[in-house]
């Protein structure tokens, strides 16, 4: 952790793990061959790509490593999925609280003639399954996020997958906030496609993947060479891919202890906040990603709180980081029907595995200075 700051914005990005940094170095310094070349010097990067694909497939319970396609980030995976849905399905169903990587792709698809329905959520951010079911027709495409980035709510993914399949639809989930943080098994859940991003689980920025279940037809995203089964051309970023796989494996190997640690910190923060006398409202469902604490303070200004906390060395977010230039109320807080006076005073604290009890105490004492 950088000295003198308390980093509590782990939903925006995470600190790279030391193991991942180390794993990366070898492919930057020594094993720099283009993995597609046939000579002996390319053997090691080629093997590293294969191993990384296998590791990631195991970590998410995929049937085969071939179902993992490397992309440059979560946004790219999401864009690809929606553009493919535009080409193949035309009718798309998503939720009102998706990340803009999905929502803006859907708006683009609409501008080209797709029909998109935006399914509402309840006050905790859980997707209305009845409404979804009423909207589905055979051959449609469904994309609902695994866990929301602003309020942490985990969606009933297995139920949505089942519903989609019962109606003859394909189901994709944007799992950027979930992979590496909660147990995920794509086969058990019945997911057809899943987006993930390396930097959200202690891997590097600029690398992600898309899980595509065998049998699902995808149009290529980038046309060129034969990389990534001909679906996403371009010389592979072996160093970043290896580091992403290393980081994911590390998180999955310590998943239970990480979850317990983060949940303990979360409880500590909330009990200290309760003791402090600060009035607040907590957003999100009981079933949420560990450490995602969305707090709304009545008649306060979330952005002003963020800047005052920043001055005290504490990094949090107002809505999602990608929204930080916008001052209006986030689409997620609107969709859960949060009162405007509360929505305006909302901050998002996201604790991660590297946070400590001391961090939590500093956050609450800073909140007391700012709000009391
Ligand atoms: N989807 C969700 C739910 C996210 O939270 C984010 C990033 O915050 C993204 C997609 C975009 O991921 P990336 O930063 O890798 O493009």
Boltz pocket constraint, residues with backbone or C-beta under 6 A from the ligand:
constraints:
  - pocket:
      binder: B
      contacts: [[A, 11], [A, 12], [A, 72], [A, 73], [A, 74], [A, 75], [A, 76], [A, 78], [A, 99], [A, 101], [A, 145], [A, 147], [A, 148], [A, 149], [A, 174], [A, 175], [A, 176], [A, 177], [A, 196], [A, 197], [A, 198], [A, 207], [A, 208], [A, 320], [A, 321], [A, 322]]
      max_distance: 6.0
